[in-house]
Amino acid sequence: MTTITQLSQLDLNATYSYADYLTWQLEETVELIRGKIMLMAPAPNVKHQRLSRNLLVIIGNHLHKKPCQVFHAPFDVSLYNRRKSTLADREIFSVVQPDLCVICDPEKLTVQGCSGAPDWVIEVLSPGNTKREMRLKYDLYQENGVTEYWLVYPYEQAVYQFVLNQDTEKYQLFAMHAGDDIAKPYLFPELEIDLADVFAE
C-alpha cells in the first residue's frame, strides 16, 4: 500500500473515511467533512493564536480538577450522527480540529483525540476559513449534537454563542457579545469570561 505523503496523491473529489485519514502522513493540515477533504487555512496569525491561548488559559483554569477537560488544536475530533453508537474508523467520514473544545465524557477520549461530539466547541475565525466554520461546521456540529458552539471574530472582537435546542435539535443564537462584555457559557454559567481579557493584545 502506497504511503500518502503529499496532497497530490489524493483525489479531492473522492470520499474518504477516518480510517483513511489516519494513514496519511501529510505536511498540510486537513479536515474531513462528510468524507471530503477540506484544506485548513495556513498557520494561524499572532492575533488568532493569542486569542485562542487567552481562552484556553481562562477555561483551563476554571476546569482544573473538574471532570470536564479543554483541548486545543491540533486535536482530532471524529464526528458521527449522535443517534448511532460508537462506529469503526472506516464508518466515520468527518474529522475536524476545532480551535478549542471541552469534553466532559472521558469515554470519548481516545489515543488520537475525541470520538464523538464535544460538549462545547469554540472556533476562532480567520479570513480564510469563515465560510467553512459558519456553514459546513455549523451544520456538522449541530447534527452531531455539540451542545454549545462559539464563533469568535478576532477583528470585530465579537462572540456568537449558539446552544442546541434539545427538542428541535437545531442551534439557537443564545447570546451575542462584543468588546468588554462578560460572556457566560451556557454549560458553565458560573464561569464569567471577561472578553476584555480574551481580546487583550
N, C-alpha and C positions, 0 to 999 in steps of 0.2 A: 504493500500500500504506500502510495506516494505521500511524503510528509508535506503538508501545506505550510509554506513559509512566506509566501507572497500573495497579496490580494489578487493578482492577475491569474493565479491558478484556480480561482473560484468563479463560478458563473453567478453574477449578481442578479440574474433573473430566476435562478433556481430556488428551491425551498430546502432549507437546512434545519436540522434538529440541534438540540443542546448537546447531544452526543457527538455530532459533527464538530460543533464549536469547540468542544473540549480537546479535540485532537489538533486544532490549528496552532501554529507557532508563528503568529504574525507580529510584525513590528507595529502595525497600525492597531488602534483600539477600535473594535467594532461591537455592535449590539445586534441581536436578532429580534425583529418584531414580526410575529406571526410567520416565522421561518425565512423572512427576507433580511439580507444583510443591510445594516444601517451603519454608515461610517460616522464615527463620532467627530465632533469638532476638534480642531487642533488643540494642543495643550492649553488649558485654561490660563487666562492672563492673571496678573497680580491681583486686580480688584476681585475677580471671581474667587481666587484662592484665599484671599484674606477674609472675604465674607463667609465662605464655606468653613474656614478654620474658626472664625468667631462663633458661628452657630454650633460647631462641633464641641467647642470648649464649654459653652453655656449648657447645652443639652447633656453633654457627658458628665459635667459636674452634678447636674440635677439627678441623673440616673445612677450615679455612683453607689454601689452596694444595693441596688434595687434590681428586681427581676428583669426589667427591660434593658436592652443594650443598644447603643448607637454605633453605626458603622459608616465609613465614608469611602468614596470611590478611590481606587478601583476595587470593586466588590461585586461579584456576580449575584444577581437576583434572578432566579429562573421562575417564570410565571406560568400558571395554567389555570383553567377555569376552576373557581373555588368549589364548584359542586362535585368535582372529581376528587378521588383520593389521590395519594401520592403516586406520581407517574414515573416510569423509567425515563432516563435521559433522552432516549430515542423518540419518546412520545411528547416531549416538551419542545415548543417551537419559538419561545420568546425568552430571551435573557437580556437583562438591562443592567446598567451600572449607575444607579442614582447617585447624586452628589452626597446625599445623606439618607440613611434610613434607620428606623427604630424597629427592633424586633423583640416582641415580648414572649414568644413561644420558643423555648430553647430547642424543641424538637425540629424546628425549621432550619436550624443551623447545620451546615454540612462542612466537609473539609474545604469545598470550593467557595461557599458563601451561604446564600439563603435559598431554600427550596420552598416556594410558596410566597404568598403576599406578605410583605412587611406591614406593620400596623400603621406606620407613618413614613411617608416619603417626602423629601424636600429636593426640589430641582432648582438650581441657580442658573438662570438663563444667560446665554451668551448670544451674540448676534448671529452666529452660525447654527444654533440649534433651537431657536424659538419655535419654529413650525413643528418640529418633531415633539418637543415637550408639550406644546399646547394642544396638539391634535392627536398624534399617534399614542403618545404615552398617557395622556389624559384618559383616552378610551381604554387603553390596556389596563391601567391601574384601576379604573372604575369596574371593569368587568371581572377582574381578578380579585376584587374585594379589599383593596388597600383602603383602610378606614379614613385616613386623613392624608391629604395631599397639599403641599405648599408649593406655589410657584413664586420664586423670588426674582425681582427685577433689580439688578445692581445699580443701573444708571438712573432709573426712576426712583430708586430707594422705596420700593413698594413690595408688599407681600399679599398674594391672593391665597386665601385659606379655604380649601374645599373639604367637605365632610360627606361621607357616603350615607345616604338615606337608606336604612336597612329595609324599609318597606318597598321603595321603588327601585332600589339597587342602582340609583343614579347619584352623581355628585350634586351637592347644593353649595352655592357660594355662602360660606359660613361667616366670613368677615374679610374686609379689605383694610390693610394697614399701610401707613406711609410715614416716612420721616422718623420722628422720635416717639411714635406710638408704642404702647405696651401690647405685645401680642401674646395671647394665651392659647396654647394648643388645646384643642377640643379633648384630646385624650389625657392631657395632663394639665388641668385647669389651675393647679397650684403653681405651675411654672410660669413666671412672668418674664417675658423676653423683651428687654429694652432695645428697640430697634436702633436707637442712637449708638448703642454698643455694637450691634451687628454691622451697621454700615460705617462704623468708625474707620477712618483711614490710618 
